Amino acid sequence: MAGRDWLHTFMTRNNISIRKPEATSINRITAFNKTEISLFFELLGQLMEKHRFVAKNIYNCDETGISTVQTPGKLLATKGQKKVGSITSWERGKSITLLCAMSAAVGYIPPMFIFPRKRLTLYSRRMVQQDNDWINEHEHIFVEWLAHFKQHAKPSADELILLILDNHARHISLSV
């Protein structure tokens, strides 16, 4: 039978390590498949052929969560001490949502930060705060961001802008 020594040498020989997997939702896994990707690129190709977008007018938009909780580093403590504390901004799970758009030509729209509070907004100098930091339940925030995007991207009838974003419900509502 193979033991720990065999496993260790096998992993070393094949450049394999034990890794902690990143949590991925079943929705993300099922939506990311060959059929969906092929359809995306087919539709993108049709748009590119029809409108002849230049790189500076093609933007990708997405949001991400940034944790406000820092992971404390290791420190020296007396042996046998039950608890060793470290100061951090929160004890668990608070995050700030960041909504960004970058162009294919490395241009960008100033980001929008969404903080988990009542109401305050930042696009470079302005901030948005909400009870819930994720914008999927606050579609009006995305509509507000679109106005911000339009102000900076400056689309016109002569110079169209292509904004690529995921197919989340907040992006396909009537108000958007």
C-alpha positions as CSV (number, residue, x, y, z in Angstrom):
1,M,0.0,0.0,0.0
2,A,1.1,3.5,-0.7
3,G,1.9,5.5,2.4
4,R,2.7,9.1,3.3
5,D,6.2,8.8,2.1
6,W,5.0,7.6,-1.4
7,L,2.4,10.4,-1.5
8,H,5.0,13.1,-0.5
9,T,7.5,11.9,-3.2
10,F,4.8,11.6,-5.8
11,M,3.6,15.2,-5.1
12,T,7.2,16.4,-5.2
13,R,8.0,14.6,-8.4
14,N,4.9,15.9,-10.2
15,N,5.0,19.4,-8.7
16,I,1.7,19.0,-6.9
17,S,0.7,20.7,-3.7
18,I,-2.4,20.5,-1.5
19,R,-4.4,23.7,-2.1
20,K,-7.5,25.1,-0.5
21,P,-10.2,25.3,-3.2
22,E,-12.0,28.6,-3.9
23,A,-15.7,28.4,-3.4
24,T,-17.5,28.6,-6.7
25,S,-21.3,28.7,-7.0
26,I,-23.2,26.1,-9.0
27,N,-24.7,29.0,-11.0
28,R,-21.3,30.2,-12.1
29,I,-20.2,26.7,-13.0
30,T,-23.3,25.9,-15.1
31,A,-23.3,29.3,-16.9
32,F,-19.6,29.0,-17.9
33,N,-19.8,26.3,-20.6
34,K,-18.8,25.9,-24.3
35,T,-22.3,26.7,-25.6
36,E,-22.6,30.0,-23.6
37,I,-19.1,31.1,-24.4
38,S,-19.6,30.4,-28.1
39,L,-22.9,32.3,-28.1
40,F,-21.2,35.3,-26.3
41,F,-18.4,35.5,-28.9
42,E,-20.8,35.1,-31.8
43,L,-23.0,38.0,-30.6
44,L,-19.9,40.0,-29.8
45,G,-18.5,39.4,-33.3
46,Q,-21.8,40.5,-34.9
47,L,-21.8,43.7,-32.8
48,M,-18.1,44.4,-33.7
49,E,-18.8,43.9,-37.4
50,K,-21.9,46.1,-37.3
51,H,-20.6,49.0,-35.3
52,R,-16.8,48.8,-35.8
53,F,-16.0,49.7,-32.2
54,V,-12.5,50.9,-31.5
55,A,-10.6,49.6,-28.4
56,K,-11.0,52.8,-26.4
57,N,-14.8,52.5,-26.7
58,I,-15.1,48.9,-25.5
59,Y,-15.6,48.7,-21.7
60,N,-15.9,45.7,-19.4
61,C,-17.8,46.3,-16.2
62,D,-17.8,44.2,-13.0
63,E,-18.1,44.5,-9.3
64,T,-16.1,42.9,-6.6
65,G,-16.2,42.7,-2.8
66,I,-13.2,43.9,-0.8
67,S,-13.0,42.7,2.7
68,T,-12.5,45.3,5.5
69,V,-11.3,42.6,7.8
70,Q,-7.5,42.2,7.8
71,T,-6.1,38.8,8.6
72,P,-3.8,39.3,11.6
73,G,-0.2,38.1,11.2
74,K,1.4,35.7,13.7
75,L,2.9,37.0,16.9
76,L,4.8,35.8,19.9
77,A,2.8,34.9,23.0
78,T,3.3,33.1,26.3
79,K,2.9,29.3,26.0
80,G,-0.4,28.1,27.4
81,Q,-2.2,31.3,26.9
82,K,-5.7,30.5,25.8
83,K,-6.5,33.5,23.6
84,V,-4.3,36.0,21.8
85,G,-6.1,39.0,20.3
86,S,-5.2,41.4,17.6
87,I,-7.0,44.6,16.7
88,T,-8.9,44.6,13.4
89,S,-11.7,46.8,11.9
90,W,-14.4,44.1,12.2
91,E,-14.5,40.5,13.6
92,R,-16.1,39.0,10.6
93,G,-17.5,39.4,7.1
94,K,-17.8,43.1,6.3
95,S,-17.0,44.1,2.8
96,I,-17.0,47.1,0.5
97,T,-18.3,46.6,-3.1
98,L,-16.2,48.2,-5.8
99,L,-17.9,48.7,-9.3
100,C,-15.3,49.2,-12.1
101,A,-15.2,49.6,-15.8
102,M,-12.0,49.3,-17.9
103,S,-11.7,49.9,-21.6
104,A,-9.8,47.5,-24.0
105,A,-7.3,50.4,-24.5
106,V,-6.5,50.6,-20.8
107,G,-8.7,53.5,-20.1
108,Y,-11.0,53.4,-17.1
109,I,-14.0,55.0,-15.5
110,P,-13.4,56.2,-12.0
111,P,-14.7,53.4,-9.7
112,M,-17.7,53.4,-7.5
113,F,-17.3,52.3,-3.9
114,I,-20.4,51.0,-2.1
115,F,-20.1,50.9,1.7
116,P,-22.3,49.0,4.1
117,R,-24.0,52.0,5.7
118,K,-27.0,54.2,5.1
119,R,-26.3,56.6,2.3
120,L,-23.0,58.2,1.1
121,T,-21.3,57.9,-2.4
122,L,-17.8,57.9,-4.0
123,Y,-16.8,58.1,-7.7
124,S,-13.2,59.3,-7.1
125,R,-14.6,61.8,-4.6
126,R,-18.2,60.7,-4.1
127,M,-19.3,57.6,-2.2
128,V,-22.5,55.4,-2.1
129,Q,-23.5,53.8,1.2
130,Q,-26.3,51.3,1.5
131,D,-27.8,49.0,4.2
132,N,-26.5,46.1,2.0
133,D,-23.2,46.5,0.3
134,W,-24.0,44.4,-2.7
135,I,-25.8,46.2,-5.5
136,N,-28.0,43.3,-6.7
137,E,-30.7,44.4,-4.3
138,H,-30.2,48.1,-5.1
139,E,-30.7,48.4,-8.8
140,H,-31.0,52.2,-8.4
141,I,-27.3,52.3,-7.5
142,F,-26.4,50.6,-10.8
143,V,-28.6,53.1,-12.7
144,E,-26.7,55.9,-10.8
145,W,-23.4,54.3,-11.8
146,L,-24.6,54.1,-15.5
147,A,-25.2,57.9,-15.4
148,H,-21.7,58.2,-14.0
149,F,-20.3,55.9,-16.7
150,K,-22.1,58.0,-19.4
151,Q,-20.6,61.2,-18.1
152,H,-17.0,59.8,-18.3
153,A,-17.3,57.6,-21.4
154,K,-19.1,60.3,-23.4
155,P,-21.1,58.1,-25.9
156,S,-22.6,59.9,-28.9
157,A,-24.4,58.9,-32.1
158,D,-21.0,59.3,-34.0
159,E,-18.9,57.4,-31.4
160,L,-20.8,54.5,-29.8
161,I,-19.6,52.8,-26.6
162,L,-19.9,49.0,-26.0
163,L,-20.3,48.1,-22.3
164,I,-19.9,44.4,-21.6
165,L,-21.2,43.2,-18.3
166,D,-22.5,40.0,-16.8
167,N,-26.1,38.9,-17.1
168,H,-27.1,39.5,-13.6
169,A,-30.8,40.6,-13.1
170,R,-29.8,44.1,-12.0
171,H,-28.2,44.7,-15.4
172,I,-31.3,43.8,-17.4
173,S,-34.1,45.5,-15.5
174,L,-36.5,48.1,-17.2
175,S,-34.9,51.0,-15.3
176,V,-31.4,50.1,-16.4
